[in-house]
Amino acid sequence: MKKTIRQLREERGESTMQLADVLGVTLQDIHELEQGIAGPSVERLRRLTKHFGVRDDDIDLEPGHSASLGEQLGDALTP
């Protein structure tokens, strides 16, 4: 199941400032990423996946988006 950047960050016990430092971005950038206002660049997405130890398709970049039934079933069936 996909997780938002905020969920991944909170699971690690990191603050927004700590994640901003890791990515080399501002707090505003983290806020926009976590709210789905802006998506990460390819380089930032690569850093996020490396930092959190996940694949890029494991990150929900649209936290306000409600998954369709097909997406939910696909997530449930994906090992």
mmCIF file of the N, C-alpha and C atoms, coordinates in Angstrom:
data_MODEL
# 
_entry.id   MODEL 
# 
loop_
_atom_site.group_PDB 
_atom_site.id 
_atom_site.type_symbol 
_atom_site.label_atom_id 
_atom_site.label_alt_id 
_atom_site.label_comp_id 
_atom_site.label_asym_id 
_atom_site.label_entity_id 
_atom_site.label_seq_id 
_atom_site.pdbx_PDB_ins_code 
_atom_site.Cartn_x 
_atom_site.Cartn_y 
_atom_site.Cartn_z 
_atom_site.occupancy 
_atom_site.B_iso_or_equiv 
_atom_site.pdbx_formal_charge 
_atom_site.auth_seq_id 
_atom_site.auth_comp_id 
_atom_site.auth_asym_id 
_atom_site.auth_atom_id 
_atom_site.pdbx_PDB_model_num 
ATOM 1   N N  . MET A 1 1  ? 0.843   -1.185 0.000   1.00 0.00 ? 1  MET A N  1 
ATOM 2   C CA . MET A 1 1  ? 0.000   0.000  0.000   1.00 0.00 ? 1  MET A CA 1 
ATOM 3   C C  . MET A 1 1  ? 0.885   1.244  0.000   1.00 0.00 ? 1  MET A C  1 
ATOM 4   N N  . LYS A 1 2  ? 0.506   2.212  -0.809  1.00 0.00 ? 2  LYS A N  1 
ATOM 5   C CA . LYS A 1 2  ? 1.293   3.438  -0.900  1.00 0.00 ? 2  LYS A CA 1 
ATOM 6   C C  . LYS A 1 2  ? 1.189   4.241  0.390   1.00 0.00 ? 2  LYS A C  1 
ATOM 7   N N  . LYS A 1 3  ? 2.259   4.957  0.686   1.00 0.00 ? 3  LYS A N  1 
ATOM 8   C CA . LYS A 1 3  ? 2.278   5.847  1.844   1.00 0.00 ? 3  LYS A CA 1 
ATOM 9   C C  . LYS A 1 3  ? 2.656   7.242  1.386   1.00 0.00 ? 3  LYS A C  1 
ATOM 10  N N  . THR A 1 4  ? 2.127   8.228  2.100   1.00 0.00 ? 4  THR A N  1 
ATOM 11  C CA . THR A 1 4  ? 2.474   9.608  1.773   1.00 0.00 ? 4  THR A CA 1 
ATOM 12  C C  . THR A 1 4  ? 3.856   9.926  2.327   1.00 0.00 ? 4  THR A C  1 
ATOM 13  N N  . ILE A 1 5  ? 4.419   10.991 1.827   1.00 0.00 ? 5  ILE A N  1 
ATOM 14  C CA . ILE A 1 5  ? 5.717   11.435 2.322   1.00 0.00 ? 5  ILE A CA 1 
ATOM 15  C C  . ILE A 1 5  ? 5.625   11.730 3.818   1.00 0.00 ? 5  ILE A C  1 
ATOM 16  N N  . ARG A 1 6  ? 4.526   12.316 4.226   1.00 0.00 ? 6  ARG A N  1 
ATOM 17  C CA . ARG A 1 6  ? 4.346   12.620 5.652   1.00 0.00 ? 6  ARG A CA 1 
ATOM 18  C C  . ARG A 1 6  ? 4.336   11.341 6.489   1.00 0.00 ? 6  ARG A C  1 
ATOM 19  N N  . GLN A 1 7  ? 3.611   10.312 6.036   1.00 0.00 ? 7  GLN A N  1 
ATOM 20  C CA . GLN A 1 7  ? 3.578   9.046  6.770   1.00 0.00 ? 7  GLN A CA 1 
ATOM 21  C C  . GLN A 1 7  ? 4.973   8.443  6.885   1.00 0.00 ? 7  GLN A C  1 
ATOM 22  N N  . LEU A 1 8  ? 5.700   8.441  5.777   1.00 0.00 ? 8  LEU A N  1 
ATOM 23  C CA . LEU A 1 8  ? 7.054   7.888  5.795   1.00 0.00 ? 8  LEU A CA 1 
ATOM 24  C C  . LEU A 1 8  ? 7.947   8.669  6.760   1.00 0.00 ? 8  LEU A C  1 
ATOM 25  N N  . ARG A 1 9  ? 7.821   9.996  6.711   1.00 0.00 ? 9  ARG A N  1 
ATOM 26  C CA . ARG A 1 9  ? 8.636   10.847 7.589   1.00 0.00 ? 9  ARG A CA 1 
ATOM 27  C C  . ARG A 1 9  ? 8.298   10.589 9.047   1.00 0.00 ? 9  ARG A C  1 
ATOM 28  N N  . GLU A 1 10 ? 7.015   10.536 9.362   1.00 0.00 ? 10 GLU A N  1 
ATOM 29  C CA . GLU A 1 10 ? 6.593   10.337 10.751  1.00 0.00 ? 10 GLU A CA 1 
ATOM 30  C C  . GLU A 1 10 ? 6.971   8.951  11.268  1.00 0.00 ? 10 GLU A C  1 
ATOM 31  N N  . GLU A 1 11 ? 6.926   7.938  10.399  1.00 0.00 ? 11 GLU A N  1 
ATOM 32  C CA . GLU A 1 11 ? 7.341   6.595  10.816  1.00 0.00 ? 11 GLU A CA 1 
ATOM 33  C C  . GLU A 1 11 ? 8.805   6.565  11.236  1.00 0.00 ? 11 GLU A C  1 
ATOM 34  N N  . ARG A 1 12 ? 9.611   7.416  10.632  1.00 0.00 ? 12 ARG A N  1 
ATOM 35  C CA . ARG A 1 12 ? 11.032  7.503  10.980  1.00 0.00 ? 12 ARG A CA 1 
ATOM 36  C C  . ARG A 1 12 ? 11.268  8.436  12.170  1.00 0.00 ? 12 ARG A C  1 
ATOM 37  N N  . GLY A 1 13 ? 10.212  9.115  12.608  1.00 0.00 ? 13 GLY A N  1 
ATOM 38  C CA . GLY A 1 13 ? 10.353  10.043 13.722  1.00 0.00 ? 13 GLY A CA 1 
ATOM 39  C C  . GLY A 1 13 ? 11.104  11.304 13.347  1.00 0.00 ? 13 GLY A C  1 
ATOM 40  N N  . GLU A 1 14 ? 11.029  11.681 12.094  1.00 0.00 ? 14 GLU A N  1 
ATOM 41  C CA . GLU A 1 14 ? 11.734  12.864 11.617  1.00 0.00 ? 14 GLU A CA 1 
ATOM 42  C C  . GLU A 1 14 ? 10.824  14.090 11.614  1.00 0.00 ? 14 GLU A C  1 
ATOM 43  N N  . SER A 1 15 ? 11.426  15.220 11.841  1.00 0.00 ? 15 SER A N  1 
ATOM 44  C CA . SER A 1 15 ? 10.705  16.486 11.719  1.00 0.00 ? 15 SER A CA 1 
ATOM 45  C C  . SER A 1 15 ? 10.750  16.929 10.256  1.00 0.00 ? 15 SER A C  1 
ATOM 46  N N  . THR A 1 16 ? 9.916   17.891 9.936   1.00 0.00 ? 16 THR A N  1 
ATOM 47  C CA . THR A 1 16 ? 9.956   18.436 8.580   1.00 0.00 ? 16 THR A CA 1 
ATOM 48  C C  . THR A 1 16 ? 11.310  19.085 8.310   1.00 0.00 ? 16 THR A C  1 
ATOM 49  N N  . MET A 1 17 ? 11.898  19.692 9.334   1.00 0.00 ? 17 MET A N  1 
ATOM 50  C CA . MET A 1 17 ? 13.201  20.332 9.171   1.00 0.00 ? 17 MET A CA 1 
ATOM 51  C C  . MET A 1 17 ? 14.281  19.297 8.860   1.00 0.00 ? 17 MET A C  1 
ATOM 52  N N  . GLN A 1 18 ? 14.228  18.159 9.539   1.00 0.00 ? 18 GLN A N  1 
ATOM 53  C CA . GLN A 1 18 ? 15.219  17.111 9.277   1.00 0.00 ? 18 GLN A CA 1 
ATOM 54  C C  . GLN A 1 18 ? 15.111  16.602 7.842   1.00 0.00 ? 18 GLN A C  1 
ATOM 55  N N  . LEU A 1 19 ? 13.883  16.390 7.374   1.00 0.00 ? 19 LEU A N  1 
ATOM 56  C CA . LEU A 1 19 ? 13.717  15.931 5.997   1.00 0.00 ? 19 LEU A CA 1 
ATOM 57  C C  . LEU A 1 19 ? 14.157  16.996 5.010   1.00 0.00 ? 19 LEU A C  1 
ATOM 58  N N  . ALA A 1 20 ? 13.851  18.244 5.305   1.00 0.00 ? 20 ALA A N  1 
ATOM 59  C CA . ALA A 1 20 ? 14.288  19.347 4.436   1.00 0.00 ? 20 ALA A CA 1 
ATOM 60  C C  . ALA A 1 20 ? 15.807  19.360 4.331   1.00 0.00 ? 20 ALA A C  1 
ATOM 61  N N  . ASP A 1 21 ? 16.497  19.147 5.448   1.00 0.00 ? 21 ASP A N  1 
ATOM 62  C CA . ASP A 1 21 ? 17.966  19.110 5.437   1.00 0.00 ? 21 ASP A CA 1 
ATOM 63  C C  . ASP A 1 21 ? 18.493  17.959 4.589   1.00 0.00 ? 21 ASP A C  1 
ATOM 64  N N  . VAL A 1 22 ? 17.875  16.798 4.715   1.00 0.00 ? 22 VAL A N  1 
ATOM 65  C CA . VAL A 1 22 ? 18.298  15.625 3.944   1.00 0.00 ? 22 VAL A CA 1 
ATOM 66  C C  . VAL A 1 22 ? 18.160  15.890 2.442   1.00 0.00 ? 22 VAL A C  1 
ATOM 67  N N  . LEU A 1 23 ? 17.040  16.508 2.062   1.00 0.00 ? 23 LEU A N  1 
ATOM 68  C CA . LEU A 1 23 ? 16.775  16.752 0.646   1.00 0.00 ? 23 LEU A CA 1 
ATOM 69  C C  . LEU A 1 23 ? 17.432  18.028 0.128   1.00 0.00 ? 23 LEU A C  1 
ATOM 70  N N  . GLY A 1 24 ? 17.878  18.877 1.040   1.00 0.00 ? 24 GLY A N  1 
ATOM 71  C CA . GLY A 1 24 ? 18.471  20.141 0.630   1.00 0.00 ? 24 GLY A CA 1 
ATOM 72  C C  . GLY A 1 24 ? 17.438  21.117 0.102   1.00 0.00 ? 24 GLY A C  1 
ATOM 73  N N  . VAL A 1 25 ? 16.260  21.128 0.753   1.00 0.00 ? 25 VAL A N  1 
ATOM 74  C CA . VAL A 1 25 ? 15.172  22.011 0.340   1.00 0.00 ? 25 VAL A CA 1 
ATOM 75  C C  . VAL A 1 25 ? 14.690  22.824 1.540   1.00 0.00 ? 25 VAL A C  1 
ATOM 76  N N  . THR A 1 26 ? 13.707  23.673 1.306   1.00 0.00 ? 26 THR A N  1 
ATOM 77  C CA . THR A 1 26 ? 13.156  24.501 2.374   1.00 0.00 ? 26 THR A CA 1 
ATOM 78  C C  . THR A 1 26 ? 11.988  23.799 3.060   1.00 0.00 ? 26 THR A C  1 
ATOM 79  N N  . LEU A 1 27 ? 11.606  24.321 4.221   1.00 0.00 ? 27 LEU A N  1 
ATOM 80  C CA . LEU A 1 27 ? 10.419  23.818 4.910   1.00 0.00 ? 27 LEU A CA 1 
ATOM 81  C C  . LEU A 1 27 ? 9.178   23.980 4.038   1.00 0.00 ? 27 LEU A C  1 
ATOM 82  N N  . GLN A 1 28 ? 9.106   25.072 3.309   1.00 0.00 ? 28 GLN A N  1 
ATOM 83  C CA . GLN A 1 28 ? 7.980   25.311 2.399   1.00 0.00 ? 28 GLN A CA 1 
ATOM 84  C C  . GLN A 1 28 ? 7.909   24.206 1.346   1.00 0.00 ? 28 GLN A C  1 
ATOM 85  N N  . ASP A 1 29 ? 9.053   23.788 0.819   1.00 0.00 ? 29 ASP A N  1 
ATOM 86  C CA . ASP A 1 29 ? 9.078   22.704 -0.166  1.00 0.00 ? 29 ASP A CA 1 
ATOM 87  C C  . ASP A 1 29 ? 8.518   21.417 0.436   1.00 0.00 ? 29 ASP A C  1 
ATOM 88  N N  . ILE A 1 30 ? 8.888   21.106 1.674   1.00 0.00 ? 30 ILE A N  1 
ATOM 89  C CA . ILE A 1 30 ? 8.397   19.899 2.343   1.00 0.00 ? 30 ILE A CA 1 
ATOM 90  C C  . ILE A 1 30 ? 6.887   20.002 2.540   1.00 0.00 ? 30 ILE A C  1 
ATOM 91  N N  . HIS A 1 31 ? 6.427   21.161 2.977   1.00 0.00 ? 31 HIS A N  1 
ATOM 92  C CA . HIS A 1 31 ? 4.986   21.371 3.159   1.00 0.00 ? 31 HIS A CA 1 
ATOM 93  C C  . HIS A 1 31 ? 4.248   21.102 1.840   1.00 0.00 ? 31 HIS A C  1 
ATOM 94  N N  . GLU A 1 32 ? 4.761   21.649 0.751   1.00 0.00 ? 32 GLU A N  1 
ATOM 95  C CA . GLU A 1 32 ? 4.112   21.468 -0.550  1.00 0.00 ? 32 GLU A CA 1 
ATOM 96  C C  . GLU A 1 32 ? 4.143   20.011 -0.992  1.00 0.00 ? 32 GLU A C  1 
ATOM 97  N N  . LEU A 1 33 ? 5.242   19.307 -0.726  1.00 0.00 ? 33 LEU A N  1 
ATOM 98  C CA . LEU A 1 33 ? 5.325   17.882 -1.057  1.00 0.00 ? 33 LEU A CA 1 
ATOM 99  C C  . LEU A 1 33 ? 4.315   17.077 -0.248  1.00 0.00 ? 33 LEU A C  1 
ATOM 100 N N  . GLU A 1 34 ? 4.245   17.355 1.053   1.00 0.00 ? 34 GLU A N  1 
ATOM 101 C CA . GLU A 1 34 ? 3.357   16.594 1.934   1.00 0.00 ? 34 GLU A CA 1 
ATOM 102 C C  . GLU A 1 34 ? 1.882   16.876 1.660   1.00 0.00 ? 34 GLU A C  1 
ATOM 103 N N  . GLN A 1 35 ? 1.566   18.049 1.188   1.00 0.00 ? 35 GLN A N  1 
ATOM 104 C CA . GLN A 1 35 ? 0.182   18.410 0.893   1.00 0.00 ? 35 GLN A CA 1 
ATOM 105 C C  . GLN A 1 35 ? -0.229  18.024 -0.530  1.00 0.00 ? 35 GLN A C  1 
ATOM 106 N N  . GLY A 1 36 ? 0.737   17.605 -1.339  1.00 0.00 ? 36 GLY A N  1 
ATOM 107 C CA . GLY A 1 36 ? 0.431   17.265 -2.722  1.00 0.00 ? 36 GLY A CA 1 
ATOM 108 C C  . GLY A 1 36 ? 0.277   18.485 -3.618  1.00 0.00 ? 36 GLY A C  1 
ATOM 109 N N  . ILE A 1 37 ? 0.713   19.641 -3.110  1.00 0.00 ? 37 ILE A N  1 
ATOM 110 C CA . ILE A 1 37 ? 0.619   20.881 -3.881  1.00 0.00 ? 37 ILE A CA 1 
ATOM 111 C C  . ILE A 1 37 ? 1.626   20.853 -5.028  1.00 0.00 ? 37 ILE A C  1 
ATOM 112 N N  . ALA A 1 38 ? 2.790   20.302 -4.757  1.00 0.00 ? 38 ALA A N  1 
ATOM 113 C CA . ALA A 1 38 ? 3.843   20.193 -5.756  1.00 0.00 ? 38 ALA A CA 1 
ATOM 114 C C  . ALA A 1 38 ? 4.446   18.801 -5.678  1.00 0.00 ? 38 ALA A C  1 
ATOM 115 N N  . GLY A 1 39 ? 4.816   18.289 -6.822  1.00 0.00 ? 39 GLY A N  1 
ATOM 116 C CA . GLY A 1 39 ? 5.474   16.988 -6.854  1.00 0.00 ? 39 GLY A CA 1 
ATOM 117 C C  . GLY A 1 39 ? 6.981   17.174 -6.816  1.00 0.00 ? 39 GLY A C  1 
ATOM 118 N N  . PRO A 1 40 ? 7.686   16.144 -6.388  1.00 0.00 ? 40 PRO A N  1 
ATOM 119 C CA . PRO A 1 40 ? 9.140   16.248 -6.338  1.00 0.00 ? 40 PRO A CA 1 
ATOM 120 C C  . PRO A 1 40 ? 9.746   16.145 -7.731  1.00 0.00 ? 40 PRO A C  1 
ATOM 121 N N  . SER A 1 41 ? 10.888  16.779 -7.909  1.00 0.00 ? 41 SER A N  1 
ATOM 122 C CA . SER A 1 41 ? 11.631  16.599 -9.150  1.00 0.00 ? 41 SER A CA 1 
ATOM 123 C C  . SER A 1 41 ? 12.129  15.156 -9.181  1.00 0.00 ? 41 SER A C  1 
ATOM 124 N N  . VAL A 1 42 ? 12.611  14.733 -10.315 1.00 0.00 ? 42 VAL A N  1 
ATOM 125 C CA . VAL A 1 42 ? 13.141  13.369 -10.435 1.00 0.00 ? 42 VAL A CA 1 
ATOM 126 C C  . VAL A 1 42 ? 14.267  13.162 -9.432  1.00 0.00 ? 42 VAL A C  1 
ATOM 127 N N  . GLU A 1 43 ? 15.132  14.134 -9.287  1.00 0.00 ? 43 GLU A N  1 
ATOM 128 C CA . GLU A 1 43 ? 16.257  14.024 -8.351  1.00 0.00 ? 43 GLU A CA 1 
ATOM 129 C C  . GLU A 1 43 ? 15.759  13.939 -6.905  1.00 0.00 ? 43 GLU A C  1 
ATOM 130 N N  . ARG A 1 44 ? 14.791  14.763 -6.556  1.00 0.00 ? 44 ARG A N  1 
ATOM 131 C CA . ARG A 1 44 ? 14.253  14.715 -5.188  1.00 0.00 ? 44 ARG A CA 1 
ATOM 132 C C  . ARG A 1 44 ? 13.533  13.395 -4.927  1.00 0.00 ? 44 ARG A C  1 
ATOM 133 N N  . LEU A 1 45 ? 12.813  12.904 -5.922  1.00 0.00 ? 45 LEU A N  1 
ATOM 134 C CA . LEU A 1 45 ? 12.135  11.620 -5.765  1.00 0.00 ? 45 LEU A CA 1 
ATOM 135 C C  . LEU A 1 45 ? 13.171  10.516 -5.543  1.00 0.00 ? 45 LEU A C  1 
ATOM 136 N N  . ARG A 1 46 ? 14.262  10.577 -6.265  1.00 0.00 ? 46 ARG A N  1 
ATOM 137 C CA . ARG A 1 46 ? 15.336  9.597  -6.082  1.00 0.00 ? 46 ARG A CA 1 
ATOM 138 C C  . ARG A 1 46 ? 15.903  9.674  -4.667  1.00 0.00 ? 46 ARG A C  1 
ATOM 139 N N  . ARG A 1 47 ? 16.108  10.894 -4.177  1.00 0.00 ? 47 ARG A N  1 
ATOM 140 C CA . ARG A 1 47 ? 16.618  11.059 -2.804  1.00 0.00 ? 47 ARG A CA 1 
ATOM 141 C C  . ARG A 1 47 ? 15.605  10.568 -1.770  1.00 0.00 ? 47 ARG A C  1 
ATOM 142 N N  . LEU A 1 48 ? 14.320  10.843 -2.008  1.00 0.00 ? 48 LEU A N  1 
ATOM 143 C CA . LEU A 1 48 ? 13.274  10.376 -1.090  1.00 0.00 ? 48 LEU A CA 1 
ATOM 144 C C  . LEU A 1 48 ? 13.255  8.853  -1.018  1.00 0.00 ? 48 LEU A C  1 
ATOM 145 N N  . THR A 1 49 ? 13.286  8.195  -2.173  1.00 0.00 ? 49 THR A N  1 
ATOM 146 C CA . THR A 1 49 ? 13.226  6.733  -2.176  1.00 0.00 ? 49 THR A CA 1 
ATOM 147 C C  . THR A 1 49 ? 14.451  6.134  -1.501  1.00 0.00 ? 49 THR A C  1 
ATOM 148 N N  . LYS A 1 50 ? 15.594  6.721  -1.743  1.00 0.00 ? 50 LYS A N  1 
ATOM 149 C CA . LYS A 1 50 ? 16.822  6.226  -1.097  1.00 0.00 ? 50 LYS A CA 1 
ATOM 150 C C  . LYS A 1 50 ? 16.752  6.446  0.413   1.00 0.00 ? 50 LYS A C  1 
ATOM 151 N N  . HIS A 1 51 ? 16.324  7.624  0.816   1.00 0.00 ? 51 HIS A N  1 
ATOM 152 C CA . HIS A 1 51 ? 16.248  7.971  2.240   1.00 0.00 ? 51 HIS A CA 1 
ATOM 153 C C  . HIS A 1 51 ? 15.281  7.065  2.991   1.00 0.00 ? 51 HIS A C  1 
ATOM 154 N N  . PHE A 1 52 ? 14.101  6.828  2.396   1.00 0.00 ? 52 PHE A N  1 
ATOM 155 C CA . PHE A 1 52 ? 13.080  6.030  3.070   1.00 0.00 ? 52 PHE A CA 1 
ATOM 156 C C  . PHE A 1 52 ? 13.201  4.533  2.787   1.00 0.00 ? 52 PHE A C  1 
ATOM 157 N N  . GLY A 1 53 ? 14.048  4.166  1.830   1.00 0.00 ? 53 GLY A N  1 
ATOM 158 C CA . GLY A 1 53 ? 14.221  2.758  1.509   1.00 0.00 ? 53 GLY A CA 1 
ATOM 159 C C  . GLY A 1 53 ? 12.996  2.144  0.845   1.00 0.00 ? 53 GLY A C  1 
ATOM 160 N N  . VAL A 1 54 ? 12.354  2.915  -0.034  1.00 0.00 ? 54 VAL A N  1 
ATOM 161 C CA . VAL A 1 54 ? 11.168  2.443  -0.746  1.00 0.00 ? 54 VAL A CA 1 
ATOM 162 C C  . VAL A 1 54 ? 11.352  2.668  -2.242  1.00 0.00 ? 54 VAL A C  1 
ATOM 163 N N  . ARG A 1 55 ? 10.460  2.076  -3.027  1.00 0.00 ? 55 ARG A N  1 
ATOM 164 C CA . ARG A 1 55 ? 10.451  2.322  -4.472  1.00 0.00 ? 55 ARG A CA 1 
ATOM 165 C C  . ARG A 1 55 ? 9.636   3.578  -4.747  1.00 0.00 ? 55 ARG A C  1 
ATOM 166 N N  . ASP A 1 56 ? 9.877   4.189  -5.890  1.00 0.00 ? 56 ASP A N  1 
ATOM 167 C CA . ASP A 1 56 ? 9.138   5.418  -6.207  1.00 0.00 ? 56 ASP A CA 1 
ATOM 168 C C  . ASP A 1 56 ? 7.636   5.188  -6.314  1.00 0.00 ? 56 ASP A C  1 
ATOM 169 N N  . ASP A 1 57 ? 7.210   4.001  -6.742  1.00 0.00 ? 57 ASP A N  1 
ATOM 170 C CA . ASP A 1 57 ? 5.772   3.766  -6.835  1.00 0.00 ? 57 ASP A CA 1 
ATOM 171 C C  . ASP A 1 57 ? 5.156   3.375  -5.490  1.00 0.00 ? 57 ASP A C  1 
ATOM 172 N N  . ASP A 1 58 ? 5.956   3.342  -4.428  1.00 0.00 ? 58 ASP A N  1 
ATOM 173 C CA . ASP A 1 58 ? 5.438   3.114  -3.070  1.00 0.00 ? 58 ASP A CA 1 
ATOM 174 C C  . ASP A 1 58 ? 5.037   4.421  -2.387  1.00 0.00 ? 58 ASP A C  1 
ATOM 175 N N  . ILE A 1 59 ? 5.381   5.547  -3.006  1.00 0.00 ? 59 ILE A N  1 
ATOM 176 C CA . ILE A 1 59 ? 5.105   6.856  -2.412  1.00 0.00 ? 59 ILE A CA 1 
ATOM 177 C C  . ILE A 1 59 ? 3.860   7.457  -3.052  1.00 0.00 ? 59 ILE A C  1 
ATOM 178 N N  . ASP A 1 60 ? 2.887   7.809  -2.223  1.00 0.00 ? 60 ASP A N  1 
ATOM 179 C CA . ASP A 1 60 ? 1.665   8.469  -2.679  1.00 0.00 ? 60 ASP A CA 1 
ATOM 180 C C  . ASP A 1 60 ? 1.961   9.959  -2.792  1.00 0.00 ? 60 ASP A C  1 
ATOM 181 N N  . LEU A 1 61 ? 2.073   10.441 -4.017  1.00 0.00 ? 61 LEU A N  1 
ATOM 182 C CA . LEU A 1 61 ? 2.395   11.847 -4.237  1.00 0.00 ? 61 LEU A CA 1 
ATOM 183 C C  . LEU A 1 61 ? 1.159   12.734 -4.292  1.00 0.00 ? 61 LEU A C  1 
ATOM 184 N N  . GLU A 1 62 ? -0.026  12.130 -4.180  1.00 0.00 ? 62 GLU A N  1 
ATOM 185 C CA . GLU A 1 62 ? -1.279  12.883 -4.174  1.00 0.00 ? 62 GLU A CA 1 
ATOM 186 C C  . GLU A 1 62 ? -2.056  12.520 -2.912  1.00 0.00 ? 62 GLU A C  1 
ATOM 187 N N  . PRO A 1 63 ? -1.633  13.031 -1.744  1.00 0.00 ? 63 PRO A N  1 
ATOM 188 C CA . PRO A 1 63 ? -2.251  12.619 -0.489  1.00 0.00 ? 63 PRO A CA 1 
ATOM 189 C C  . PRO A 1 63 ? -3.738  12.924 -0.376  1.00 0.00 ? 63 PRO A C  1 
ATOM 190 N N  . GLY A 1 64 ? -4.237  13.888 -1.095  1.00 0.00 ? 64 GLY A N  1 
ATOM 191 C CA . GLY A 1 64 ? -5.662  14.212 -1.026  1.00 0.00 ? 64 GLY A CA 1 
ATOM 192 C C  . GLY A 1 64 ? -6.490  13.403 -2.001  1.00 0.00 ? 64 GLY A C  1 
ATOM 193 N N  . HIS A 1 65 ? -5.821  12.644 -2.859  1.00 0.00 ? 65 HIS A N  1 
ATOM 194 C CA . HIS A 1 65 ? -6.481  11.848 -3.888  1.00 0.00 ? 65 HIS A CA 1 
ATOM 195 C C  . HIS A 1 65 ? -7.018  10.565 -3.273  1.00 0.00 ? 65 HIS A C  1 
ATOM 196 N N  . SER A 1 66 ? -8.269  10.301 -3.488  1.00 0.00 ? 66 SER A N  1 
ATOM 197 C CA . SER A 1 66 ? -8.878  9.080  -2.982  1.00 0.00 ? 66 SER A CA 1 
ATOM 198 C C  . SER A 1 66 ? -8.663  7.985  -4.018  1.00 0.00 ? 66 SER A C  1 
ATOM 199 N N  . ALA A 1 67 ? -8.055  6.894  -3.612  1.00 0.00 ? 67 ALA A N  1 
ATOM 200 C CA . ALA A 1 67 ? -7.757  5.809  -4.534  1.00 0.00 ? 67 ALA A CA 1 
ATOM 201 C C  . ALA A 1 67 ? -9.035  5.169  -5.064  1.00 0.00 ? 67 ALA A C  1 
ATOM 202 N N  . SER A 1 68 ? -9.013  4.851  -6.355  1.00 0.00 ? 68 SER A N  1 
ATOM 203 C CA . SER A 1 68 ? -10.149 4.163  -6.952  1.00 0.00 ? 68 SER A CA 1 
ATOM 204 C C  . SER A 1 68 ? -10.175 2.719  -6.463  1.00 0.00 ? 68 SER A C  1 
ATOM 205 N N  . LEU A 1 69 ? -11.265 2.040  -6.695  1.00 0.00 ? 69 LEU A N  1 
ATOM 206 C CA . LEU A 1 69 ? -11.374 0.645  -6.292  1.00 0.00 ? 69 LEU A CA 1 
ATOM 207 C C  . LEU A 1 69 ? -10.299 -0.184 -6.987  1.00 0.00 ? 69 LEU A C  1 
ATOM 208 N N  . GLY A 1 70 ? -10.049 0.090  -8.264  1.00 0.00 ? 70 GLY A N  1 
ATOM 209 C CA . GLY A 1 70 ? -9.007  -0.632 -8.996  1.00 0.00 ? 70 GLY A CA 1 
ATOM 210 C C  . GLY A 1 70 ? -7.636  -0.427 -8.379  1.00 0.00 ? 70 GLY A C  1 
ATOM 211 N N  . GLU A 1 71 ? -7.323  0.807  -7.976  1.00 0.00 ? 71 GLU A N  1 
ATOM 212 C CA . GLU A 1 71 ? -6.052  1.085  -7.317  1.00 0.00 ? 71 GLU A CA 1 
ATOM 213 C C  . GLU A 1 71 ? -5.958  0.379  -5.989  1.00 0.00 ? 71 GLU A C  1 
ATOM 214 N N  . GLN A 1 72 ? -7.050  0.380  -5.221  1.00 0.00 ? 72 GLN A N  1 
ATOM 215 C CA . GLN A 1 72 ? -7.045  -0.288 -3.930  1.00 0.00 ? 72 GLN A CA 1 
ATOM 216 C C  . GLN A 1 72 ? -6.839  -1.785 -4.099  1.00 0.00 ? 72 GLN A C  1 
ATOM 217 N N  . LEU A 1 73 ? -7.507  -2.382 -5.086  1.00 0.00 ? 73 LEU A N  1 
ATOM 218 C CA . LEU A 1 73 ? -7.339  -3.817 -5.337  1.00 0.00 ? 73 LEU A CA 1 
ATOM 219 C C  . LEU A 1 73 ? -5.924  -4.118 -5.816  1.00 0.00 ? 73 LEU A C  1 
ATOM 220 N N  . GLY A 1 74 ? -5.397  -3.263 -6.679  1.00 0.00 ? 74 GLY A N  1 
ATOM 221 C CA . GLY A 1 74 ? -4.028  -3.445 -7.162  1.00 0.00 ? 74 GLY A CA 1 
ATOM 222 C C  . GLY A 1 74 ? -3.043  -3.395 -6.015  1.00 0.00 ? 74 GLY A C  1 
ATOM 223 N N  . ASP A 1 75 ? -3.225  -2.449 -5.087  1.00 0.00 ? 75 ASP A N  1 
ATOM 224 C CA . ASP A 1 75 ? -2.358  -2.348 -3.927  1.00 0.00 ? 75 ASP A CA 1 
ATOM 225 C C  . ASP A 1 75 ? -2.470  -3.580 -3.053  1.00 0.00 ? 75 ASP A C  1 
ATOM 226 N N  . ALA A 1 76 ? -3.680  -4.085 -2.904  1.00 0.00 ? 76 ALA A N  1 
ATOM 227 C CA . ALA A 1 76 ? -3.906  -5.251 -2.039  1.00 0.00 ? 76 ALA A CA 1 
ATOM 228 C C  . ALA A 1 76 ? -3.283  -6.514 -2.646  1.00 0.00 ? 76 ALA A C  1 
ATOM 229 N N  . LEU A 1 77 ? -3.225  -6.580 -3.964  1.00 0.00 ? 77 LEU A N  1 
ATOM 230 C CA . LEU A 1 77 ? -2.701  -7.777 -4.626  1.00 0.00 ? 77 LEU A CA 1 
ATOM 231 C C  . LEU A 1 77 ? -1.214  -7.718 -4.890  1.00 0.00 ? 77 LEU A C  1 
ATOM 232 N N  . THR A 1 78 ? -0.613  -6.547 -4.774  1.00 0.00 ? 78 THR A N  1 
ATOM 233 C CA . THR A 1 78 ? 0.814   -6.397 -5.023  1.00 0.00 ? 78 THR A CA 1 
ATOM 234 C C  . THR A 1 78 ? 1.606   -6.894 -3.824  1.00 0.00 ? 78 THR A C  1 
ATOM 235 N N  . PRO A 1 79 ? 2.553   -7.811 -4.095  1.00 0.00 ? 79 PRO A N  1 
ATOM 236 C CA . PRO A 1 79 ? 3.347   -8.340 -2.965  1.00 0.00 ? 79 PRO A CA 1 
ATOM 237 C C  . PRO A 1 79 ? 4.258   -7.307 -2.358  1.00 0.00 ? 79 PRO A C  1 
# 
